[in-house]
Amino acid sequence: MDGMSLLTITVLAVFVGFEVVSKVSSTLHTPLMSGANAIHGIILVGAIIVAGQAADPLVLAVALLAVVLATINLVGGFVVTDRMLEMFRGRQRPPSNAGSGVPGSPGDSGAVETAHKERRQ
Amino acid sequence: MTLLNPTWTALLYLAAAACFILALKGLNSPKTARRGNLIGAFGALLAVVTVFVSVKLDNIPWILGAIAVGSGVAAPVARRVQMTQMPQLVALFNGVGGGAAALVALLELSHADDPWVRLAIVFTLLVGAGSFAGSGVTFAKLQGLMTTRPVTFPGLPALMAVVLLAAAGAGTVVILNGSLVLALVLLILGLVAGVLLVLPVGGADVPIVISLLNAFTGLAVAASGLVLGNVLLVVAGTLVGASGTILTRAMAAAMGRSVAGIMFGAFKGGSTAGSTAVSERPVRSSSAEDVAVLLGYAQRVIIVPGYGLAVAQGQHTAAELALALEARGIEVDFAIHPVAGRMPGHMNVLLAEANVPYESLKEMSDINSEFRTTDVALVVGANDVVNPAAKTTSGSPIYGMPILEVADARQVVFLKRSMRPGFAGIENELLYEPQTTLLFGDAKDSLTKVLGAVKAL
């Protein structure tokens, strides 16, 4: 791919990156940081390419080290983020209440929000 | 084996890049966050499978073995880590990613004839190695392997300048003639620069640095994508670089600091240095039974959890106490400061672990006006985030940081281990105010006693 196309893609990606996190609530700062951290573990793709083209044993050794490090970043990042997010649950509703019983589903938590406000008044 | 043609390869990489954007987008809301993260993981898997079927690769058994080793190390650690130790783990994962990017760039040098590609290599080497070493220091600080206080010495700024100048010189030569030796020198200079960058950052600012280094690693990955001509690496790295930058600024804003102030504050003496001296002034301390009476006959209670709660593993007891009070008809909320815990948003994770529904966790801006109508603010293991010095003492290291206005509540109860100041090392005047009661002891023990006494009321 020519340099100009790569530059175009890079600049557009900068704007997308700014845009997708600009309104994130502080509640999710830790998972977001951890999730973004996992994404740059995709350097694994680069490490695999370099390792797959290595002819010299020393080059292969260094490339394999890069593969190990990148895998730790990628796998560890996504697993730990998932573990954190698994724990973020909405308020449980009594089962007698009709509607979606899945905690955290959009409809559920909308109803919870209302119930919460009613309790306040 | 026939390889996938370039069009399909590009389409699959595009799909992976879209997954990463959806992942970041999903992480904006607690409802979609988990799905978002799984979409991101799927994108990563798609990309890794794509590289195996689209590029002619030798050494495949070795590569698969290395991936197995990496997964074998990372997955169990990620599954078992205590949520309190989350920040250092994120720092560690970030560091190894930066290290991998630097190694990839180093190995690509022998294939790079274009000076622009060599420029990208130089950038990746320096930033990747810097992120690796900086994350290592951050890990050591958070893990308690070294002091959390800012480490400075005379001549540190000068040394940093020398390192950066030397790196610029070595980088120029690498761009001109592709010297491998100087590329190795550059790698070492990057490591030194990373250490020097993080050493002077102290105490509560360390987590912000993780976020900044995360953005750095993103940029290094993007640059390595330019080196390899791989669009996915460019897009993914740039996304992380950009979002990491915004996130770093948002976190710094939540602490009332500027990113530059955090990174270079210690040079000017304006960092969160503080003291660890123990004050001798008189305070009103009380028993668990008295605290239970205060809480049990209140109309409205706001619990302000801090890192002390997490260290004592008292989240579950705090959640139980909230339930016990709610059973008495008392309105209970948790007020979460954006930087409560060791990392912005950390406390939300810790309380989520204790099954506190996220609707009960109120952000600072939403709850601050409610302290005025609150009978008891129960501060558990938090200090700096409720310290009025942030508003009143212009010389204080935390001056300007938005705080939770617990002083507005009719009664303030602090559960504290001792009179030692918090992470930032600053005395809290609120402890000596007439409406304040203190209950000394380990946060979990104190909460258990208070919970028992509330149930006995």
Interface residues (C-beta under 8 A of the other chain):
Chain A: M1 G3 L6 I9 T10 A13 V14 F15 V16 G17 F18 V20 V21 S22 K23 V24 S25 S26 T27 L28 H29 T30 P31 L32 M33 S34 G35 A36 N37 A38 I39 H40 G41 I42 I43 L44 V45 G46 A47 I48 I49 V50 A51 G52 Q53 A54 A55 V59 L60 V62 A63 L64 L65 A66 V67 V68 L69 A70 T71 I72 N73 L74 V75 G76 G77 F78 V79 V80 T81 D82 R83 M84 L85 E86 M87 F88 R89 G90 R91 Q92 G104 S105 P106 S109 V112 E113 H116 R119 R120
Chain B: A16 F20 I21 A23 L24 K25 L27 N28 S29 P30 K31 A33 R34 G36 N37 L38 G40 A41 A44 A47 V48 T50 V51 F52 V55 K56 L57 D58 N59 I60 W62 I63 G65 A66 I67 V69 G70 S71 V73 A74 A75 V77 A78 R79 V81 M83 M86 P87 L89 V90 F93 N94 V96 G97 G99 A100 A101 L103 V104 L106 L107 E108 W116 I210 S211 N214 T217 G218 V221 A222 S224 G225 L226 L228 G229 N230 V231 L232 L233 V234 V235 A236 G237 T238 L239 V240 G241 A242 S243 G244 T245 I246 L247 A250 M251 A254 E331 I336 P338 G341 M343 P344 G345 H346 N348 V349 A352 E353 N355 P357 Y358 E359 S360 L361 E363 M364
